[in-house]
């Protein structure tokens, strides 16, 4: 029964109806707690719902509510009142796309303006593992300010079953089980994909099909697929192709038409594979449209075109023909990554030969366990070993003239820069202690990599200089002469140099720590002298692992700390994109072929458990990273960070690891360092995305994560105060990591440490704060005063404070992060005792002790795999 004004659903007061549809009725309402207006959708009544299905509905709704994008309507709440399930959403004032385009369609420029952010929003959701399943013009609102917002995300999966009706081609078809299961269909007939219509298992390509139908309708004012009934409409989706958009609307550009038609291919394999790819294509259409309009204003008078001779005409015709084929021809999409190597051990740091037919790399699969250089022909089974010995040979760089492969050899005595022929044989030393090492915390702990790059004329090598302030230098392989070209600020280092294909620019990372880097661009003169200071391209404060240029010199591609590849334009505006290659680091691109090679890095960290006597291995495990465990105050649950869903998110599980539930689906690079509030109601964590790291909170029972009002610098490692009124965290806003604390209820942060600090944790009495600096444990009064060193060296953040002392994992191996034992430091006796030796493990972030002190959880490595992957047709 429809609700009337003044009716209540929990804390929400109904104000007026907004509309109704297959999913249910929508009302404008007022949240009496916060005093804001919201939209409430009451799902259409269903037959009796089982408890299991209702719980699943709530869990799915929480996942959808965690989506955080300006073009996705926010889902504030989900609830049930008097048998009615309802959703509480952001109230959007505006019109639907269906109302805007009417029967005549939108202007091309206006349609593209809306389509690009819609595509970006879908890409964000797909990254978080959420499909829309019911995308259509009536589910997209455009605000009065012209901002498109997608409604009802995930609702087609969340709703209860309803029989298929034959009375309307646009009635929402629903299923009794999640739409990802085969044999069930859900969605809106006129906009669903063929595989959706057939009840097959769905992925992101289904939403891409629906997006194509929406864009078709935005431009033409007509549905791409229609019929007199649901059945005839579904038959049209399965068997017919709509008329090309340009036949209906001649103003539609060929490039845009090609995008729409590729989105609506019947075969999913022939569509775009990701919404990010669709967005890139739409961005290019917009840019070329704008540049074309500008160029038209600069055209010479028509009669002057005849002044150009026959040779010039041929060149122009050929160029136009090549451009037309490139833009309108069915170029093959990028292939799925295939392994070039799949050896025992780790294959790392690949680089292409100048012709793109061979790959040089380092591999440690020999009996000595050392890294040596190898070369392999793409597509061949065998490889050629180029170096031998008892030292590590890392980061090969193939010279553009094809004569040499430069590399770095390192051991305990020092480092040496050398050259070797691609055919093997005698090595030639360039010099000793020239390039600075980066200790590779990932992918291989304690192996130094030096990141060499050749200039385009093969006359110079670039690297980060050793024994200095960490600037980039050029080295002559012939004379050993050195030239400095960058000078970073104190405590930072420039690394990962990469020359542009034309040699006029140099990309590099300016790095403050292993997990804090940004991309910079240096303009170069013909003699490789800087043409001014470097220009910052990103402000992400994200760890980097390798930088490369696309073959056309337009975009930069780099590996990130979340084991993914990012891409962005270098010389034009554009957002950072995440490429659809899992576990990817150290990219390299062939200059003369459309080939990408990268290292696929899989390091499986699980959460291990011990009672102080016997280790139970990885009770909380997946095939992906699981880390940062923390017991709830009552010891019945744990919170952790896991990549089991594809991106690193915050999860809650029972204390034994069973029944894990995601609390976030924010995507981005990292969601980590989760910590419980003392009352068990809240989780605080770090979210590292396109901007710098920030501190967020989320209800421990689920809900929409909220950002704490903390800005400036890279922020992380949060924890609650003992009374729950403050959140401690690490911030680089002063130029180096320091401990700050901020009121949980809101307010300006206060600085706690002055000499550096990280991983803060307050004492049980709330009077002091423990923290790490230079891998040593310190303590400082909250009210201010002198800091105190304990002389203890926990591994990373692996310590937990108790009222009478603290537990920590102590380092027992010379190699960083390897080997440890649990110890207890007693405040009263100022002494420590061994609890348990943990063996020769490699540890990840995270250590926690149950309230009864009977269980210890920590994150450690289960195994690692690094293989080289090849992507053909990459452009």
N, C-alpha and C positions, 0 to 999 in steps of 0.2 A: 504494500500500500504506500503511495507517495507520502512523503513527509510534508508537513506544513510549517510555515514560519513560526519560530519559537520552540520547535521540538528540539530535544537534546539527544546527542549520541555521546555519552560520557561527558568530557569537558567541552564538547563542540555544540554550539547553538546554531541551528539551521536558520538562514536568513532568507533565501529564495532559491527556487529551482534554476538550474543552468541548462539542463538538457537531459536527454536519455538516449540510449542505444542498446545494441545487443549485449554489451557488457554490464549494463545497469544504469542507474540514475545518478545524475551529478547535481550537487547543490553548492551554492555559495554559503559558507558558514563562518562562524567566528570562534576562534580558540580563546575561551574565557580565561585561560591561564596566562597567555602571552599577549592577549589583546590584539591579535592579528587576524586578518581574514584569510581563509583557506578555501580550497575546493575539496569537497568530499564526494567520493564515488562509492555508492552502495552497490555491491555486486548483485547481479540479478539472482533472485532466489533459486535455490537448487534443492534437489532431494537430499536426504539426510547425509551429512558429511561425517566421515569417520574421524576419530581423534588423530589417527596417524596422518590422514590427509590434511587436516587443519594445521597440525604442527609443521607439515611440509610446506603448506601455503605460507605460514608465518616465516619460516626459514627463507623461502625464496623471496618473499617480500623484503626481508631485511637485506638480502643480497642486492636486490634492485635499488633499495634506498641508499646504498653506499656509493652509487654512481655519482661522480662529482664533475659535472661539465656544464658550462654556461648555456648550452643549447639542449639540455635535458631537464625536463620539469622535475623539481625536487619532490621526492616522496617523503613526507615528514613522519608519517605514522601509519600503522595498520592496527585495526582493532575489530572487536565483535561486540554487538549490543543487541540483546533480544533476538538472537539468532541471525542477525544481519552482519555479514563480513563487510568491512568498509576500509577504504584507503583515504588518507588525508594527504593532499598534495598542495604544492605551491599554486596560488591563484594567479592565473595569467590573464591579463586584460588585453584583448586583441581579437583577431579573426583566425579561423583555420585557413590552411592553404586552399582547401576546397572552396571556401567562401571568396578567397582572394582571386583565384584564377577564373572562376565562373565558367562560362562556356567558350570564352574566347582565348583563354590562356594568358600567361604573363609575357611581358617583354623579355627577350633573351637575356639582357644584362640583369634584369631583376631576378629572373629564375636562377641564373648562375650565382647571384649574390646570396640567395637563400640556400642553394644546393650545397655550396662548399661547407658552411658550418654544420649542416645536417649530416653530411658525409663524415666530418670530423667527429661529431657526437657519436655516430654509429661505430666509427673506428675505436673510440675510447671504450665503448661498451663491449665491443668484441674482444678488445685486449683484456678486459676484466672477465671474459668468459660468459657474457650475457648476450643473448640474441633478442631482437624485438619480437619477431614472428607475426606482427600485425601492423606493419608500416603502411600507411595510407594517408592521403591528404587531410582527411578529417582528424587524424591523430597527430597533426603537426600544427601548432599554433604560431602565429606571427604577432608579436607584441605590438603595441601602439608605437614603440620606438623602432620597429622593423627587425626585431631579433627573433629568429625562428626557434621554437622549442618543441622537442618531441615528447608526446604524452604516452602514457600507458606502457612504459618500458617493461617488458617481461610479463605483461598481464595476460597475454594469450597462453602463457605456460602456467600462470597461477590460477586461472579461473577453473571452476568446477564444470563437470560435463553438461552438455546441452545437445539434444538431437539436432542433426542437420535439417535446416528448413529449406524448402524449395521456393519460398516466396520472394526472395530477393537475392540479386547477384552480389550485394554488398553486405549481407548478413554475416556476422562473425561466426565462423564454424569452430566448435570447441571439442575437446577430447577429454576422456576420463583419466588419462595419465599424461605425464610430462611429454611435451611434443618432441623431445629428443628421442623418444622411443619409436621404433619402426612400427608401421601398421596403424598409426593414429594420425589424424589430421586436425589442424587448428589454424586459424587465421581468417582473412577475408578473401573470398573467392577471387575477386577481380584483381587482387594484388599479390596473391601467394605465388610462390615458385612452383615449377612442375613437380619437383621432388616433395614439396610440402603438400601439393594436391594429391600425390600418390601415397602419402603417409610414410615416406622414407625418413631416415635419420638426417637431421639438418646440421649445417654449419653456417659460418658467416656468409657464404655465397648465396644462401637463401635470402637473407636480408638485402644483399646486393641486387638480386633480381627485383625484389619489391621496390628498392630505391629507384631502379630503372623505370618501373611503371609509374612511380610518383613523378619523376622528372619528365617523363613523356607527357603526362597529364598536365603538369605545370606549364609546359610550352604549347601544347595543342588545345587544351581545354577538353580533351576527350580521353576516355579510358582506353588503355592499350588493349584490354581484353574485356569483352562484355557478352552478354547473352540474355535470353529471356528468363532464365532460371539459374539457380546455383549450378545445376548439373551442366547446362550448356556453357556457362561461364568457365567452369573447370575444364570442359572439353576444349574450349578456346585456348586456355592457358597451356594445355598439354600438346595441342596439335597445330595451332595457327600462330603466325607471326603478324603483328600489327603493321599497317602501312608505315613506311619510313616517316619520321616526324617532319621532314622537309616537304613531303607531299601534302601534309595537312597545313603546315605553317612554313612557307618558303623562306622565312627569315632565319630559320634554324641553321647555324653553321654546320658544315660537313664534319668538322672535328667533334662538335658536341653530339651530333647524330651518331657518330661512330661510338662514342662513349655509352650512349643510351642503348644502342643495339648490342654492344658487348655485354652490358649488364644483364640484358634480357635473353641471352642465349639459353636454349633449352638444356644443353649439356653444361652442368656446373663447371666442368674442367675447362671450358672455353670462355668462361666469364673472367672478370677480374678475380684474383684470389683473395684480396683484402680490400676493405673500404679505404685504407690509407692510399692504395694505388689509385682508386677512383678519385679521391681528393686531389692527389698530385696532378692527374689529368685535367680535372676541372680548374685547378689553379693555372695550369698552362693555357687553357682556353681563355680564361679571364685575362691573363697577362698579354697573350698575343692579340686579343681583341682590343685591349687598351693601347698597346704599342702600335697596332695597325691603324687605330683611329688617329693617333698622333702622327704617324708617318703620312697619312693621307693629306694632312695639312701642309706637308713639306714637298708634295709631288710637283715636279716641274710642269709647265704648260704642255698640253698634249702634243702640240706640233713639234716640240723639241725632241721627242722620243725618236723621230726619224733621223736624228743626227748621228746615232750610234750605228757603226758598221756591221757587216755580216758576222765577223768573228765575235763581236760583243753580243750579238743577237743569239748566236749559238750557245755561248756561255750562259746567258740569261735563261734560255729555254731549257738547257740541261739542268741548271740549278733549280729552276721551277719544277722540272720533272722529278728530280731527286727529292725535293721538298714534298711534292705531292705524294710520291710513293711512301715516303717516310711517315707522313701524317695520315694517309688514308689507307695504305696497304695493311694487310693483316699481319703485322709483325708478330712473331711468336712471343708468348709471354715468358717471363723468367722461369727456368726449369726449377723443379724441386731440388734442394741440395742433395748431392750424392757424394759419398766418401771417395777422396783420392787415396787416403791411407786409412787403414784400420789395424794398425800394428799393436802388439803388446807394448805398453809404456806410453810415453807422451810425445806427440808430434806437434811442434809449435813454430810460431814466427814465420809463416810462409811468405814467399816473395816470387813474383813471376819473372821469367826471362823476358827480354825486350819484345819478342814476338808473341808472348803469351802462351807458348806451347809447353813450357816446362815450369816446374815449381821447385824452388830451393826451400829447405826447411831444416830444423833441428830435431833430432830424435835421440832418446835415451834408452832404446830397447836392447842395447848390447849387453854382454855379460858384465861389463864394468859399471853399468848404470850411469855413465856419463853422457852428456849431450854431444853429438857430433853432427856435422853437416852432411846433407844428402840432397840429391837432385833427382827429379822424377818427371818423365814425359807424361803429359796429361793423356789418360786412356791406356797407358802401358801398365803392365803388371810389375815390372822390375824397377829398381831404383839403383842409383850410383852413389856409393859412399865417397865423400870428398875429403874428410879429415879423420884423423885417429888420435890416440894419445890418452893421457889420464887426466885431462882437464876438460871443463865444459866449454863447448863452442856454441855461441848463441847469436840470435838475431841476424841471419844472413840478409844481405842487401845486394841485389844483382845490378851491375852497372848498366846504364842505358846503351853503351856500345857493345854489351854482351861479353866483354873480355874477362871480367873479374866478378867474383862474389866477395864482398867485404863481410867480415864477421868479427866478433869479439871473443877472445879466449880468456877465461878467468879461473883462478884458483885462490887458495888462501894467501899466496904470495903477492897477488896483484892481478892486473888486467892488461891485455895486449890487443891492439887493433891489427888485423892481418887481412891479406888478400889471398884467394885461391882461385885457380882456374875452374870454370864449370865442368871441366873434364877431370878434375883432380890433379894430383902431382904436387910439386914443391910449393910451399907457402912463402909469401913475402910479407915481412913485418912493416907496418906503417909507423908504429911507435908503441911505447909503454905508458900506461897510466894517462891516457889522453882523454878518454871518454868516461863520464860518470856512470856508475851502475845504479840501476833501480832495483831494490830488493823486491822481487815479485811475490808479494803475499798471495797473489793469484796469477796464473793458475798453478804454479809450482813453487811452494815455499822455499826460500833460501837459495834460489837460483837467480843470479844477477843477469839482467838483460839490459842492453845498452842502446838499442834503437838508432841504428845508423841509417842515413839517407844519402843517395847520390844526387849531385847536381845534374842537370840534363845533358851537359857536355862531357860528363864522366871525369871532370877535372878536380872535383872537390867532394869530400864527405862531410856531412853535417852530423853533429851529435851534441849532447849535453856535456860541457867541459868538466873534467875531474879536478878536484883540488882548488875550486874557486867558488864563486857565488852561484854556480849552477846555470850560467847563461849558455846559449848555443854558440858553437864555434864551427868554422869551416877548416878542414884539414886537407892539405894537398897529399894524395897518396904517393906522389913522386918525390917531393922535397921534404915533406913533413911540416911545412909551414902552416901556421895557425892564424886564423882571423876571427875575432869575436864579432857576432852580429846581434846578440840580444843581451840585456842585463836585467834580470828579474828583480823584484823587491826582495828585501832580506827575508830569509826563511822560506823562500819559494825557489822552484827549479823549473827550467824550460826543458821539455823533452818531447819525444815522438815527432821529430821534424819530418815534413813531407813537402817536396817541391811540386809546384803545379805543372801540368803538362807543357805549358809554354815557358816555364822557367822564370816567370815574372813575379811569382809569389811563393811564400813559404807558410804552410800551416804548422802549428805546434801547440802543445798543451802547456799551460802554465800551472804548475802543481804545487799545492801547499802540503798535501799528504797523499797517501795511497788512495784515499777516497774523496779527494777534494781537488779537482782540476777543472780548467775551462779552456775553451778553444780560442786561439789568437791567430791573426793573419799579419804577415810582414810583407810589405811591398819591396821588391828588389830592383835595382838598376841592372843593366846588362853585365856589369862586373860583379854582381851579387852583393853590392853594398846596400844597406837599408836606405829606403827613401823616406825615412821618418820613423817614429815609434810604432810598435805593433798595435793593431786594432783588435779589441776584444769582440769576439763573435757570440759567445754564450756567457751566461751568468748562472750556471747550473750547480757549480761546486760538486761535480760528480766525478768519481774515479774513472780514469780512461785506460784503455788497453789497445793502443794502435790507432793511427790516423792514416787515411788514404784519400785521394782525389778520384772522382769519376773520370772516365776517359775523355769526356768533353771539357773537363776543367770547370764545370759549373757548380758542382756540389762537393761537400766534404762528407766523409763517412768515417765513423770511429766506433771503437768498442767502448762499452761502459761497464761500470762496476756491477750492474745487475745482469751481466753476461748477455748483452744484447747489442745490436748494431744500431746506431743512430745516423740520421742523414739530414742535412739542411743545405739550402743554397748559400753560396759564399758571397756572391756579388749582387744579389737581389734579395728583397724581403721574402720571408717565408718561415714557416714554423719548423721546429724539429720533429722529424718523423722517426718512429721505431720500425725498423725493417722486420719482416715476418720470418726471421731465422732464429731458432731457439739456441740458447747456450753459445752464442757467437762472440768471439773476441779476435783481436789481431787480424783485421781485414787487409786484403791486398787486391788490387784491380789491375787487369791487363790493359796496357795502353792501346794496343792495336786490335784487341778482340773484346767482345762483350762478355768478359768472364770475371767472376768474383771468387776468391778463395778465402777461407777463414778457418780458424781453429774452433772446433766444437768442443767446448770445455764442460765436462760433466763431473762435478765433484760432489759425491753423495755424502752429506753430513747428516747424521741421525742424532737423536737425543738418547743418550745412554743413561742407565740407572744403576745405582749401587746402594746397598744398605750399610756401607762402611766396611764390608767384609768380602762380598761376592758381587762381581760386576755382571749385570744383566744387560746384554748388548741391545742397542737400538730398539727399545720397546715402543718408542714413538718414532715411526719411520715412514718414509715414502721413497720413491726413486729420485726425489728432488731434495733440495736443502731444507732441513728442519733445524732451527736454532733458537737462541734467546728464550729458553724456558723460564717460567716464574710461577711458583706456587701461589695459589690464592690464600688469603689470610686464614681460612679455615682448613686449608690443606686438601680440600675435596676436588679442586680443579687446578688446571694449569693454563696459562696463556703462552703462546709461542708464535714465532714467525716461520712461515713455511711457503715454499714455492710449489706445493703440490697441485695448485690450481692453475699454474702457468705463470703467474706473477707472484711476487713475494708479498704475502698478505698476513694479517693478524688472525689467528685462530684460537679458539677456546676448546678444551677437551677435559674429560675426566682425568683425575690424577694418574690413572694407569695408561693414558693416551687414547682410550676408546671414545667413541662418539665425538669426533672433532667437528666443529662448526665454524665457518668463516665469519669473522666480525667485520672485515673490510673487503671491498673490491675496488680499491682506489687505483690499482695499476701503478704506473710510474716505475721508478727504479727500485725503490726499497720501502717497505713498511716493516720496521724492526724496533728493537729495544722496548718491547711491551712490558709494562709494570702495573700491578694492581694497586688500587687505592686501599688504604687501611680498612675501610668498611666493606670492601669487595664489590662496590657498585660500579666503579669506573676502571677503564684501562687507559693509560697514557702511553704514547708511542711516537716514534719518529716517522715522518713521511718525506721521502726524498723523491722529488719529481722534477719537472722542467725548471723550476726555480731552485733555490737553495733548500737544504733540509729544514723542515719545520716541525713543530710539536703539535700533536693532535690528541684528542681524547674521544673515547667511544663508550657508550653504555655496555657494561659487561654482559648484559642480556640481549644486546643487539640494538641497532638504531643507526642513525646517520652520524658518521664521525664529524667532529667539529674541530676547527683549528684554534689552538690557544693563541691569544693575542701576543705573540712573540715574533718579532721581525728583526732583520739585520743579521748578516753573517750566516754561516752554516750552523744550524742548531741540531742537537741530537742527544742521545743517551739520557732520556728523561727518567725521573723517579719521583714518587710522592714523599712529602714530609710525613713524620710519624703521626701528626694529627690530621693529615689530609688536606690542610689549608694551602699548602704550597707545592709547586712542582719545581724540582731542581733539574737543570739541564746544562749541557755543554754548548758554548757559543763562541764563534770566531769573530764576533762583531768588533772586538778591540784589535784585531789583527792576528791573534793567536788563540788557541783554545783556553777558555776560562770557565769556571763554574758560576752560573747565575741561578737565581730562583725567582719565580713569578707567582703571584697569587692565583690559585686555581679559579677563584671567582672572577678574575679579571683585574688587570692593573699593570703598572710598569714593572719590568724585571729589575732585580737588584743584583749587583755583582758581589760574589762571595770570595773568590780567590783573586790574587793580584800577580802571582808569579807563574801562572799556568795551571790548568787542571782539567780533568776529564773523568767520565763515569762516576758522577756523584751519587752518594747514598748516605742518608741521614742516620745518626745514631738512634737507638731505641728511646733515649730520653729526650731527643729533639734538640740537644744542646750543641752538637758538633756535626760536621760533615766529613765523611771519608771520600777520597778521590785519588786518582792516579795522575802522576806526572813523570814522564820519562820512564815508564814501566815500574815506578815505585809508588808505594802506598803512603798517603799523607792524611792528616786530620787537621781541621781548623775550626775554631768556635763559630757558630752561626752569627753571634752578635759581633764578631770581629776579634782579631787578636793574632797571635803568632801561630804559624802552622808548625806541625810536628811530623817528622818522618819516622816511620816504623821500621824501615830497613827491609820490608817485605816486598816481593816482586811477583804479584799475581800475573797469570797469563791473561792478557787483554783485560776484560771487565769481569774476570771470574773470581769474584769475592762476594760474600753476603754477611752483613753485620747482624749480630745477635746482642741481647742485653749484656752478656758477660764476656763477649769476645767476638771473633769473626772467623768464618771458614773461608778458605781460598784454595785455588789450584796453583801450586808452586811449580815453576819451571825446573825440569830435571835434565834437560838436553841442551847442548850448545846451539842447536838450530831453533830459530824462533817458532813458537807455537807447537813444538813437538816435545813429547815426554812430560808427564806431570804426575803430581800426587796431591791428594786432599790433605790439608793441614788445618789445625785449629789453633788460633792465637788467643791466649787467655789474657784479658785486661788486668786481672788481679795479680797474677804471678809474673806478667810481662814475659811469658815464655810460650812455646808452642809445642804441639805434639802431632805426630803423624796419625792420620785417620786411615788412609788407604793409598797405596801406590796404584796408579792407573795404567802404567805401562807406557810403551813407546807410541803413543797416539799423536795425531795432529788435531789440535783443538780449534774449534770455532767459537764465536761469541756465545756466552750464556752459561750460567752456573746458578743453581738455586737449591735451597735446603728446605725440607718440609718443616712445618711448625713444630712437629714432635721430634725433629732431628733424626728420624729413622731412615729417611730417603734423601739421596742426593741425585740431582739431574744435571747433566752437562752435555754439550754438543761436541761431537768429535767425528772425524772422518771415517767413513765406511769403505770408501774406494774412490778411485779417480780414473777418468778416461779423457784423453785429448786426441782427437782425430782431425784430419784436414778435410774440409768439405768444399765442393765446387758447385757454383751456380752458373749455368750457361744462360745466354741471352739477357744478362744483367745490363741495365742501362739507366 
